[in-house]
Amino acid sequence: MKPAENDKHDEFLRLYVEHEEALNGFVRTLVPTREDAREVMQEVAVVLWRKFAELSSVEDFRRWAFGVAKFKALAFVRDRMRDRLVFDEDVMELLAAEVADSADAYEAEREALDECLGKLDGAQRKLLEAAYAPGVRMDELAASLGRSPMSFYKALHRIRLALMDCTQRVLKREGIA
């Protein structure tokens, strides 16, 4: 690749990675399964890369990417309309509009939660990470920690409440809540 192509490639990757999680969440709300979302996201990435040179300003990347994702998800659903579990196009349009409007708020909440997670002490963080690890059974985890299930749930509940309070304070400080 030429230096200019490398710069374009690097800029695209930076923007895509920055917004990929929000895009994936958006697509996930519009299609029935995670596998469907992965398929749509692959198509979205291809279109975004192919048309990246047409983007007027990098500040518009998020809005533009959400638009591409919306149309790709709608096309995906339209192609699978014979499945009775798929919403019709009008409902999909309403969902897409609602999720797009909420995307910035969800991102702000996620960032606030990340900040609050960073404030937990080591023991609280380990407990939380263990509780949310894939395939974990709470009763088995409590036993492995030498706790009763009830004391484990109470400790987890206190951590969740602290995170919720902290997140709300951060959002209020940022003028979002």
C-alpha positions as CSV (number, residue, x, y, z in Angstrom):
1,M,0.0,0.0,0.0
2,K,1.0,3.6,-0.7
3,P,1.5,5.9,2.3
4,A,-1.8,7.8,1.5
5,E,-3.6,4.4,1.3
6,N,-2.1,3.4,4.7
7,D,-3.3,6.7,6.2
8,K,-6.8,6.2,4.8
9,H,-6.8,2.6,6.1
10,D,-5.6,3.6,9.5
11,E,-8.2,6.3,9.8
12,F,-11.0,4.0,8.8
13,L,-9.9,1.3,11.3
14,R,-9.6,3.9,14.1
15,L,-13.1,5.1,13.5
16,Y,-14.6,1.7,12.9
17,V,-13.1,0.3,16.1
18,E,-14.2,3.3,18.1
19,H,-17.9,2.8,17.0
20,E,-18.0,-0.9,16.4
21,E,-19.6,-1.8,19.8
22,A,-22.3,0.8,19.4
23,L,-23.0,-0.3,15.8
24,N,-23.1,-3.9,16.8
25,G,-25.6,-3.1,19.6
26,F,-27.7,-1.2,17.1
27,V,-27.7,-4.0,14.6
28,R,-28.4,-6.5,17.4
29,T,-31.7,-4.7,18.2
30,L,-32.8,-4.9,14.6
31,V,-32.2,-8.6,13.8
32,P,-33.4,-11.7,15.6
33,T,-30.2,-13.5,16.6
34,R,-26.5,-12.8,17.4
35,E,-25.5,-14.8,14.4
36,D,-27.7,-12.6,12.2
37,A,-26.1,-9.5,13.7
38,R,-22.6,-10.9,13.0
39,E,-23.6,-11.5,9.4
40,V,-25.1,-8.0,9.0
41,M,-22.0,-6.4,10.7
42,Q,-19.7,-8.1,8.2
43,E,-21.8,-6.6,5.4
44,V,-21.8,-3.2,7.1
45,A,-18.0,-3.3,7.5
46,V,-17.5,-4.1,3.8
47,V,-19.8,-1.2,2.7
48,L,-18.2,1.3,5.1
49,W,-14.8,0.4,3.9
50,R,-15.8,0.6,0.2
51,K,-17.5,3.9,0.6
52,F,-15.2,5.5,3.1
53,A,-13.7,7.8,0.5
54,E,-17.2,9.3,0.0
55,L,-17.5,10.3,3.6
56,S,-17.5,14.1,3.7
57,S,-16.2,14.4,7.3
58,V,-14.8,12.0,9.9
59,E,-17.1,13.8,12.4
60,D,-20.0,12.3,10.5
61,F,-18.7,8.7,10.6
62,R,-21.0,7.6,13.5
63,R,-24.2,8.9,11.9
64,W,-23.2,7.6,8.5
65,A,-22.2,4.2,9.8
66,F,-25.5,3.9,11.7
67,G,-27.4,4.7,8.5
68,V,-25.5,2.0,6.6
69,A,-26.1,-0.4,9.4
70,K,-29.8,0.4,9.4
71,F,-30.2,-0.2,5.7
72,K,-28.2,-3.4,5.8
73,A,-30.3,-4.7,8.7
74,L,-33.5,-3.8,6.9
75,A,-32.3,-5.6,3.8
76,F,-31.3,-8.7,5.8
77,V,-34.7,-8.8,7.5
78,R,-36.5,-8.2,4.2
79,D,-34.7,-11.1,2.7
80,R,-35.9,-13.3,5.5
81,M,-39.5,-12.1,5.7
82,R,-40.8,-15.7,5.3
83,D,-39.8,-16.3,8.9
84,R,-42.8,-15.5,11.1
85,L,-40.6,-14.3,14.0
86,V,-39.2,-11.3,12.0
87,F,-40.7,-7.8,12.5
88,D,-42.2,-6.1,9.4
89,E,-40.4,-3.1,7.9
90,D,-42.5,-0.4,9.7
91,V,-41.6,-1.9,13.1
92,M,-38.0,-2.2,12.0
93,E,-37.9,1.5,11.0
94,L,-39.4,2.5,14.4
95,L,-36.8,0.4,16.3
96,A,-34.0,1.7,14.2
97,A,-35.0,5.3,14.9
98,E,-35.4,4.7,18.6
99,V,-32.1,2.9,19.0
100,A,-30.2,5.5,16.9
101,D,-31.7,8.3,19.2
102,S,-30.7,6.3,22.3
103,A,-27.2,5.3,21.1
104,D,-25.4,8.3,22.5
105,A,-27.1,8.0,25.9
106,Y,-26.2,4.3,26.1
107,E,-22.6,5.1,25.2
108,A,-22.5,7.7,28.0
109,E,-23.9,5.3,30.5
110,R,-21.4,2.6,29.5
111,E,-18.5,5.1,29.9
112,A,-19.8,6.1,33.3
113,L,-20.1,2.5,34.4
114,D,-16.6,1.8,33.2
115,E,-15.4,4.8,35.3
116,C,-17.2,3.4,38.3
117,L,-15.9,-0.1,37.8
118,G,-12.5,1.4,38.0
119,K,-13.3,2.8,41.4
120,L,-14.1,-0.6,42.9
121,D,-11.6,-2.2,45.3
122,G,-9.9,-5.3,44.2
123,A,-12.1,-7.7,46.2
124,Q,-15.3,-6.2,44.8
125,R,-14.0,-6.2,41.3
126,K,-13.0,-9.9,41.5
127,L,-16.3,-10.8,43.0
128,L,-18.2,-9.0,40.2
129,E,-16.0,-10.5,37.4
130,A,-16.4,-14.0,38.8
131,A,-20.2,-13.6,39.0
132,Y,-20.4,-12.4,35.4
133,A,-18.0,-14.9,33.9
134,P,-19.6,-17.1,31.2
135,G,-21.2,-20.3,32.4
136,V,-20.9,-19.5,36.1
137,R,-23.5,-20.9,38.5
138,M,-23.9,-18.5,41.5
139,D,-24.5,-21.3,44.0
140,E,-21.3,-23.0,43.0
141,L,-19.3,-19.7,43.0
142,A,-20.6,-18.9,46.5
143,A,-19.6,-22.3,47.7
144,S,-16.1,-22.0,46.2
145,L,-15.7,-18.6,48.0
146,G,-16.8,-20.2,51.3
147,R,-20.0,-18.1,51.4
148,S,-23.7,-19.0,51.6
149,P,-25.6,-18.2,48.5
150,M,-27.6,-15.6,50.4
151,S,-24.5,-13.7,51.7
152,F,-23.0,-13.9,48.2
153,Y,-26.2,-12.4,46.6
154,K,-26.3,-9.7,49.2
155,A,-22.6,-8.8,48.6
156,L,-23.3,-8.7,44.8
157,H,-26.4,-6.6,45.4
158,R,-24.5,-4.1,47.4
159,I,-21.9,-3.8,44.6
160,R,-24.6,-3.3,42.0
161,L,-26.2,-0.6,44.1
162,A,-22.9,1.2,44.5
163,L,-22.3,1.0,40.8
164,M,-25.7,2.3,40.0
165,D,-25.3,5.2,42.4
166,C,-21.8,6.0,41.1
167,T,-23.0,5.8,37.5
168,Q,-25.9,8.2,38.2
169,R,-23.5,10.7,39.9
170,V,-21.1,10.5,36.9
171,L,-23.9,11.1,34.4
172,K,-25.2,14.0,36.5
173,R,-21.7,15.5,36.7
174,E,-21.5,15.3,32.9
175,G,-24.9,16.9,32.6
176,I,-26.4,13.8,31.0
177,A,-28.8,12.7,33.7
